[in-house]
Amino acid sequence: MEILTERREEAFYRSAAFLSYFENARLGVLDIETTGLSPGAGRVVLAGLLTPEKGGLSLRQYFSSHRDSEGALLNAVAEEIRKLDAVITYNGDSFDLPFLRERAERRGLSFPEGFHSLDLYQIFHRHSPFREFLPDLKQKTLERFAGLSPDRLDEIDGKKSVELYYAYCRRRDPSLKEKILLHNRDDVLQLARLLRLLDKLDLHEILYARGFPVVREGRRALIKRIALEGCRLRVRGTAAGGAQDHYAYGESYFFRRQASTGEFLLELTLAQEESYLFIDLTPLPFPLEALERSPDCHSGYLLLAEGPAVYHSTTNRLLQAILGALLTGQTPL
């Protein structure tokens, strides 16, 4: 197995909305190349992982230069992903991540859990109008839509990459290897650049629906599901913590975390007046000063919904503040 590294003087995507969720998170952009679509029959031959660093980007490519080096590749990729809070992919929820997990399992290896998966394909498919006017949602189609096609240098697709890999294993022609690496390199770089399309969408609504990480002082909570049920706001996910189950509760909140799984439940009791749903911040034992200055806060009451319209940004900020406090011991976890 070979590891090829490249440093690029290129800025990673930044926007006010994106940074409000991921500024403290360790991010990676992932794409893999395999010999087939089924992890039962195929194997991973190449993985590209791009991470933002100060002043630029770091790209690592893990290449299985021999048929028997997949295990080393899987171990190396898993070790890097363990360092991340969020992994960005294109259809990775359905392909890349399950493929890596099953191949690791088949080889008796472990693959990390507990990171946030930001799958751009799922976002564009379920939370954007793009599918209504684009011919399809393939990555290269989105690249053309975003004006990124001139930035792509490779001229092959995934199927051709597999053919070239088998040819390389037979002939050891370095030019074939370079074409395979270039295809994966461009897929990862272009995927990172596609993040700019989030500017056209409501990221707060998307992450309210899909969950998001909360990272404070090196500790992480992962929100997986937010449900507004009558006058209850219920949040489920996983969180770092100690070896004991933990309970915390007060006048309008309840928190439970199971030590064995890390799974947590946070329940907030809301009040309703006509079509408005709001929460009284006063009895909550968390540092919520920033929310008290929000235009959605009036006399200590934070407005979270008006009829069927949920205030996604405000609700997400409230959950970030509460879980951030729990993670950092301002209320012991």
N, C-alpha and C positions, 0 to 999 in steps of 0.2 A: 504494500500500500504506500502510495506517495502522497505527501501533503505539499501543495503548491500555494504560496502566499503572494498576495499583491496588495500594494498600498495605492489608493487613489485619492487625489486631491479634489474631491467632489463632496459637496454638502449633502447631508441627509435631509430628508423632508422635514419641514417645520411649519406648523401653523399654531395659532393660539389654541384652537380646539384640541388638536393632537397632543400638544405639550401639556394640556391640562390633565391628560390621562397618562401620558407615557414619558414625561420629562425625567422622572426618577427611575424609570424602568430600563433594564438592560435588554436591548432589542437585537434580534437576528433575522435576516431574510434568508429563507431556505428553499432550495430546489434540488431534486435528486434525479438521476438517470438510472433506469433499470433495464433489465433484459426482457421484461414482459410486464403485463398489467396485473398479474396475479402473484402475490408474495409466496404462494405455495409452489409455483413453478419457476418464477423469475428471481433475480437477486439484484442487489444494489451495486452498481459499478462506479458511480460517481455522485458526490454530494457537494454542492456549493453552499457556503454559509458566509453571508456578508454582515458585518457588524459596524455600526457607526463608532468612530473614535474621534478624539479631538482634532479638528481641522481636516477630517477626511473620512475615508472608508477603508476597512480592512476586509479583503476577500480571501477566504481559504477554500481550496478545492481538495477533496479527499478522493483520490483516484485508485480504484482497485486494479492495479497493473497486472495482476495475475488472478486466475480463477479462484484461487484458494485464499485470497486476502480480504474477502468481504467482512469477516469477523473483526479484523483490525480496523477497517473503515467504520463499521457500526460502533465499535468502542470509542473511537476518536470523535465521531459526530455526537454520540451521546454525552461524552465528557464536556463538549462545548455547549450543548443545549442545556445541561444542568446549571450552567452559569447564567442562563437567560431568564428573564421574567416574561417575555413575550416573543413568539415566533411568528413571522409574517410569511405567508405562502400564497400560492395561487392554486386553489383546489386541494390544499394540503389536508383539510379535514377529512376528505374522502379518499385521497391517494397517498401523498407523501408521508404523513405521520402514521397512518395505519400500516403502511408498507414497512416503514422502519421498525415499528413496534413488533410486527409479526416476524420479520426476518431476525430481529434480535432474540425474540422468544424461541424461534426454531434453533438458534445457535446457543441457547442457554445463557443469553446475556440479558442485562437489564437495560431498560430505556426509561428516561426520566418522565415523570408526570408533574402536574401541578403548575405548569406554565400556561400563560394565556395564548390561545391560537387566534391570530388575526388573519383570517382567510379572505383575501380580497375577492376571489371568485364568488364566495357565498355572499359577501356584502353587495357586490354589483348585481348578483342574481336576485337577491331577496329584498334589497333596500335601495334600489336605484331605478331610474327609468331607462337605463341604457339598453336593456333587452328589447325595448319597444321600438327602437329605431336603428339598432345595429344588427347586421346579419346573424351574428352569434356573439358569444362572450369568451371566445378564445383569447389567450393572452396577447397574441400578435394583433388581433382585431382591436383590442383596447389600446395597444401601443399606437396603432394608426390613428385612432380617435384622439389620443392625447398628443399627437404630433411627435411621437418618439421613434418612429420607424427609421429615420436617418441615423439614430444612435446605435442601431443594431448592425453588427458586422458579419455575423454568421449567416449562412444560407441554407441550413439544413433544419429538419424537424426531428422530433424525438425518435420516430421510427428509423430514420436514416442514421441517427446517432448510434442506435443499437447495431445496425449493420456494420458501421465503421468500427465499433468496438470489437466485434467478432473478427473482423479483418485484421485489426491491430493485434489481437491475441495470436493470430496465425503468423503474421508477417513482421511484427514489431517495427512497423514503419512510423517514424516519429511524426510525419505529416498527418497521419490519420489521428494520432493522439491529439495533436494541436486542434484539429477540427472538432473533436469531441469536447475538449476543454473549452474552446471558444463558444460552442453552443450553450453549454451550461453557464459559463461566465456571463454571457449576454442575457440569458434567462433571469439570472439573479439580479444583475444590475438594472435591467429593464423593469423587473418587478418592484425594486426599490423606488424607481422613478414613477411608477404607476400610482404610488401613494398620493401624488398630487391631485388625482381625481377625487380624493376625499373632500377637497375644497368645494366640490359641486353638490355634496350630500350633507345631510344633518348627522354629523358624527355622534352627537349626544343621544339622539333617538336610536341610532344603530347600536351603540354600546349599552344603552338601557335594555335593548332587546337581546343582545348577544353576550353581555357581561364584559368585565374589564378587570385589570389588576390594580391593586392598591399597594404601592411600595413605599415604605417608610423606614429609614435607617437600616437598610439591608434586609428587612423582613417583608414578607409578602402575603397578602390576602388576595384570593381570586374570587371575584363575584361571578357566579354562573347563572343565577336566575333571580330576576326581580319581578315580583307579582304584587299588584295593587288590588286587594280584595276587600271591597267595602271600605271600612275605616281601618284596615290593617295594611301595612306595607311589609311584605315578607321577602327576605333576601336569603338566598342559600349560596354556599360556596365552600372554599377551603381556606385555611389560614395557618400560618406558622404559629407555634405555641409550645407550651411545656408538655410534660409527660402525664399531666393530670387533666381530667375533664374540667371544663371551666364554665361557670354560670355567672352571669351578671344581669341584674334587673333593677328596674326603678318604676316610677309612676307611669311612664309611657313607653318603656322599652323592655325587651327581653333578649338576652344573648346566650347561646349555648354552643360550646365547641367540644367535640369528641376527640380526645387525645389519640385514640387508636387510628382514626382515619383523617383527622384534621378538618373534618366537615363541620361547618357552622350553620346556625340559623339565627338570623337577626329579625326581630319583629318590632315594629314601631306602631304605636296606637295613634291614629289621626282623629281629628275632629272635623265635623261637617257643618256648614252653614249654607243653606240653599244648595247651589251647585258647586260650592267651593270645598275642597279638601285641604286641610292645613295641619301643621304640627306645632305645638307649643314648645319652643326651644328652651324656655326657662328652666324646667326641671331636669333637662338632660345634662349629665355630668361630663360633658365633653367640651373642648375648646371650639366654640362655634361663632366666635366674634366676626369672622369674615362673612358668614351667612347672615348674621344679624344686620350687616351693612348692605345686604342684597336688596335690589328694588322689589323682590318678591317677598320681603320680610316686612311686616307691619306690627309694631308694638310687641315684638318677640314672637309673633306667629309667622311661620314660613309657609307660603302658599305652594302646594305641590300639584294641584290639579284643579281644573275648572270644567265641570261636566266631563265629557269623554277626553278632553285635551289634557294630557299629562305634561307637566313642566319637566321635561327630561333632564335638561342641564342642571336645574336646581336640585332635583331629586338625586342625581348622580353625585353632585357636590356634597350633599348632606351625607350620603353613604361613604364617600371618601373621607370626610372629616371624622365620622364615627369609627370606621375601621382603622383609619390612621392612628387615632387615639388608642384604640385597643392594641394595635401592633406595637406601639412605642411605650406602653405601660402607663399611659396617663389614666387609663382604667385597666387594671392588670388583666392580662390574657393568660 
